[in-house]
Amino acid sequence: MNTKIKKYLPALIVLAIIVYSAVGLDYSEAKNISFPMIQSVIVGLFQPDWSFVYDGSGEDLVSLLLLTIGIAFLGTFIATFLAIPFTLLSAKNLWKSTGIVAKIGKFILNVLRAFPELVYAIIFVKMVGPGAFAGVLAIGAHQIGMLGKLYTEEMEGMDEKLVESMDAVGANFWQTMFFTRLPQLMPTYISLALNHFEIAVRSAATLGLVGAGGIGAPMIFAIQSRAWDKVGIILVGIIITVFVIDAVTGYIRKKLQ
């Protein structure tokens, strides 16, 4: 194959995919665009309903955002610890003689993270009923797969010199794990967990759409009733919440470096 063709082949493939995707879309609904509706949406979003911020009912913006943060925190907290056993199962450097075990562990993690939180939320709402508990389970199940994958990659990529030194003085597997591997990896693991907590807050904000608690339920009701001023204040609350959490977790991650 010509050298120039090889050089530009990846870019040509990407371009072909973009063109195929654009051509394959159905644009027939574009004729239904209503500019007065767009105007009313934009005007409503920029005139937020400040009375919804807090009224003491437990169904106001502040209360529901705190519930959303709680769902994200508890789900990530559970996943942070449950991902470690899956990491021990999936890291190939821990199973040098029986590589099939690591492959099975990675397959399980692939399955867990294959489904988005919204799908898990629908399943858990049917299993345990609507509410925040279903949201916690949905976040936790998905985050186990995500954090487990990242933890495994860090475990497989760590410096093995200290481990070899421990082996040389007769340390067993668990001594090596608790006194060498985990202390070396723990700052990175905590940083990854904090990063996924931020992601979980964004995800938890939508889980209420299917009855899994949080701010999503009033947001979808407001959209359905075209109460754009209420949608506007909810979006403002989500943006501020995500910004504050990002700043706090970013500060903690810097301290861990």
C-alpha positions as CSV (number, residue, x, y, z in Angstrom):
1,M,0.0,0.0,0.0
2,N,1.2,3.5,-0.9
3,T,2.9,5.3,2.1
4,K,0.7,8.4,1.7
5,I,-2.5,6.3,1.7
6,K,-1.3,4.6,4.9
7,K,-0.6,7.9,6.5
8,Y,-4.1,9.4,5.7
9,L,-6.0,6.1,6.0
10,P,-7.2,6.7,9.7
11,A,-8.4,10.2,8.8
12,L,-10.2,8.9,5.7
13,I,-11.9,6.2,7.8
14,V,-13.1,8.8,10.4
15,L,-14.3,11.1,7.6
16,A,-16.2,8.3,6.0
17,I,-17.9,7.4,9.3
18,I,-18.9,11.1,9.8
19,V,-20.3,11.3,6.3
20,Y,-22.2,8.0,6.7
21,S,-23.6,9.2,10.0
22,A,-24.7,12.5,8.6
23,V,-26.3,11.0,5.5
24,G,-28.1,8.3,7.5
25,L,-29.9,10.8,9.8
26,D,-33.6,11.4,9.3
27,Y,-34.0,15.2,8.8
28,S,-37.8,15.1,8.1
29,E,-38.6,16.5,11.6
30,A,-36.6,19.6,11.0
31,K,-39.7,21.1,9.2
32,N,-41.5,21.1,12.5
33,I,-39.1,23.5,14.2
34,S,-41.1,26.4,15.7
35,F,-39.1,29.5,16.2
36,P,-41.8,31.0,18.6
37,M,-41.4,27.9,20.7
38,I,-37.6,28.2,20.7
39,Q,-38.0,31.8,21.8
40,S,-40.3,30.9,24.7
41,V,-38.0,28.2,25.9
42,I,-34.9,30.5,25.8
43,V,-36.8,33.3,27.5
44,G,-38.2,31.0,30.2
45,L,-34.7,29.5,30.9
46,F,-33.2,32.9,31.4
47,Q,-36.1,33.9,33.8
48,P,-35.6,31.2,36.5
49,D,-38.3,30.7,39.2
50,W,-36.4,31.7,42.3
51,S,-39.3,30.8,44.6
52,F,-38.4,27.1,43.9
53,V,-35.0,27.4,45.5
54,Y,-36.2,26.7,49.0
55,D,-39.6,26.6,50.6
56,G,-39.1,24.0,53.4
57,S,-41.3,21.4,51.8
58,G,-38.5,18.9,51.1
59,E,-39.5,19.1,47.4
60,D,-37.6,22.3,46.7
61,L,-34.4,22.7,44.7
62,V,-32.0,22.7,47.6
63,S,-33.5,19.6,49.2
64,L,-33.6,17.7,46.0
65,L,-30.0,18.7,45.0
66,L,-28.8,17.5,48.5
67,L,-30.7,14.2,47.8
68,T,-29.0,13.9,44.4
69,I,-25.6,14.5,45.9
70,G,-26.4,11.9,48.6
71,I,-27.3,9.3,45.9
72,A,-24.1,10.0,44.0
73,F,-21.9,9.9,47.1
74,L,-23.3,6.7,48.5
75,G,-23.3,4.9,45.2
76,T,-19.7,5.9,44.5
77,F,-18.7,5.1,48.1
78,I,-20.1,1.5,47.7
79,A,-18.5,1.1,44.3
80,T,-15.1,2.4,45.6
81,F,-14.8,-0.6,48.0
82,L,-16.6,-3.2,45.9
83,A,-14.4,-2.5,42.9
84,I,-11.3,-3.6,44.9
85,P,-12.2,-7.3,45.0
86,F,-13.0,-7.2,41.3
87,T,-9.5,-5.6,40.8
88,L,-7.9,-8.5,42.6
89,L,-9.7,-10.8,40.4
90,S,-9.0,-8.9,37.1
91,A,-5.3,-7.8,37.4
92,K,-3.3,-10.2,35.3
93,N,-0.1,-9.6,37.2
94,L,-1.8,-11.2,40.3
95,W,-2.7,-14.3,38.3
96,K,0.5,-15.1,36.3
97,S,0.0,-18.8,36.4
98,T,-3.8,-18.8,35.8
99,G,-4.5,-16.0,33.3
100,I,-8.1,-17.2,32.7
101,V,-9.1,-15.9,36.2
102,A,-8.1,-12.3,35.1
103,K,-10.0,-12.7,31.9
104,I,-13.1,-13.7,33.7
105,G,-12.7,-10.7,36.1
106,K,-12.3,-8.3,33.2
107,F,-15.3,-9.8,31.4
108,I,-17.5,-9.2,34.5
109,L,-16.3,-5.6,34.7
110,N,-17.0,-5.1,31.0
111,V,-20.6,-6.4,31.6
112,L,-21.1,-4.1,34.6
113,R,-20.0,-1.0,32.8
114,A,-21.7,-1.8,29.5
115,F,-25.1,-0.5,30.7
116,P,-25.6,3.2,31.6
117,E,-26.9,4.2,35.0
118,L,-30.3,5.0,33.5
119,V,-30.8,1.4,32.4
120,Y,-29.7,0.1,35.8
121,A,-32.1,2.7,37.4
122,I,-35.1,1.3,35.4
123,I,-34.2,-2.2,36.5
124,F,-33.7,-1.4,40.1
125,V,-36.9,0.7,40.3
126,K,-38.7,-2.4,39.2
127,M,-36.8,-4.5,41.7
128,V,-36.9,-2.3,44.9
129,G,-39.4,0.3,44.0
130,P,-39.0,4.0,43.1
131,G,-36.9,6.2,45.2
132,A,-33.4,7.1,46.2
133,F,-32.3,3.5,47.0
134,A,-32.8,2.5,43.4
135,G,-30.6,5.4,42.3
136,V,-27.9,4.4,44.8
137,L,-27.9,0.8,43.4
138,A,-27.8,2.1,39.8
139,I,-24.9,4.4,40.4
140,G,-23.1,1.7,42.4
141,A,-23.5,-1.1,39.9
142,H,-22.2,1.0,37.0
143,Q,-19.4,2.6,39.0
144,I,-18.1,-0.8,40.1
145,G,-17.5,-1.6,36.4
146,M,-15.9,1.8,35.7
147,L,-13.7,2.0,38.8
148,G,-12.8,-1.7,38.6
149,K,-11.4,-1.2,35.1
150,L,-9.4,1.8,36.1
151,Y,-8.2,0.2,39.4
152,T,-7.1,-2.9,37.4
153,E,-5.1,-0.8,34.9
154,E,-3.3,0.9,37.7
155,M,-2.6,-2.4,39.5
156,E,-1.2,-3.9,36.3
157,G,0.9,-0.8,35.5
158,M,2.5,-0.4,39.0
159,D,6.2,-0.6,39.7
160,E,6.9,-4.2,40.7
161,K,10.3,-3.6,42.3
162,L,8.9,-3.1,45.8
163,V,6.8,-6.3,45.4
164,E,9.9,-8.2,44.3
165,S,11.7,-7.0,47.4
166,M,8.8,-8.1,49.6
167,D,8.9,-11.5,47.9
168,A,12.6,-11.8,48.5
169,V,12.2,-11.5,52.3
170,G,9.4,-14.1,52.3
171,A,6.2,-12.0,52.3
172,N,3.0,-13.8,51.3
173,F,0.4,-12.6,48.9
174,W,-1.7,-10.7,51.4
175,Q,1.3,-9.1,53.1
176,T,2.5,-7.9,49.8
177,M,-1.0,-6.6,48.9
178,F,-1.6,-4.7,52.2
179,F,1.9,-3.4,52.8
180,T,3.1,-2.7,49.2
181,R,0.5,-2.7,46.5
182,L,-2.4,-0.9,48.1
183,P,-0.4,1.8,49.9
184,Q,1.3,2.6,46.6
185,L,-1.9,2.7,44.7
186,M,-4.3,4.2,47.2
187,P,-3.7,7.9,46.4
188,T,-4.5,7.1,42.8
189,Y,-7.5,5.0,43.7
190,I,-9.0,7.8,45.9
191,S,-8.3,10.4,43.1
192,L,-10.2,8.2,40.6
193,A,-13.1,7.7,43.0
194,L,-13.4,11.5,43.5
195,N,-13.4,12.0,39.8
196,H,-16.2,9.4,39.4
197,F,-18.1,11.0,42.2
198,E,-18.3,14.2,40.0
199,I,-19.6,12.0,37.1
200,A,-22.1,10.3,39.4
201,V,-23.6,13.6,40.5
202,R,-24.3,14.5,36.9
203,S,-25.8,11.0,36.3
204,A,-27.8,11.1,39.5
205,A,-29.4,14.4,38.3
206,T,-31.1,12.4,35.5
207,L,-32.0,9.2,37.4
208,G,-35.2,10.9,38.7
209,L,-36.5,10.8,35.2
210,V,-37.3,7.1,35.7
211,G,-38.2,7.3,39.4
212,A,-34.8,6.7,41.0
213,G,-34.9,9.9,43.2
214,G,-33.2,13.2,43.0
215,I,-33.7,16.4,41.0
216,G,-34.5,14.6,37.7
217,A,-38.3,14.0,38.5
218,P,-39.3,17.7,39.0
219,M,-37.1,18.6,36.0
220,I,-39.0,16.2,33.6
221,F,-42.3,17.3,35.0
222,A,-41.4,20.9,34.4
223,I,-40.3,20.2,30.9
224,Q,-43.5,18.3,30.2
225,S,-45.6,21.1,31.5
226,R,-43.4,23.7,29.7
227,A,-42.6,25.5,32.9
228,W,-39.3,26.7,31.5
229,D,-38.7,29.1,34.4
230,K,-38.7,26.2,36.7
231,V,-36.4,24.2,34.3
232,G,-34.1,27.2,34.3
233,I,-33.7,27.4,38.1
234,I,-33.1,23.6,38.2
235,L,-30.4,23.9,35.6
236,V,-28.8,26.8,37.5
237,G,-28.8,24.6,40.6
238,I,-27.2,21.7,38.8
239,I,-24.5,23.9,37.2
240,I,-23.6,25.5,40.6
241,T,-23.6,22.1,42.3
242,V,-21.3,20.5,39.7
243,F,-19.0,23.5,39.7
244,V,-18.6,23.5,43.6
245,I,-18.1,19.7,43.7
246,D,-15.5,19.9,40.8
247,A,-13.6,22.7,42.8
248,V,-13.7,20.7,46.1
249,T,-12.7,17.3,44.6
250,G,-10.0,19.0,42.4
251,Y,-8.5,20.6,45.5
252,I,-8.5,17.2,47.3
253,R,-6.9,15.5,44.2
254,K,-4.1,18.0,44.2
255,K,-3.4,17.3,47.8
256,L,-3.1,13.6,47.1
257,Q,-0.5,14.1,44.4
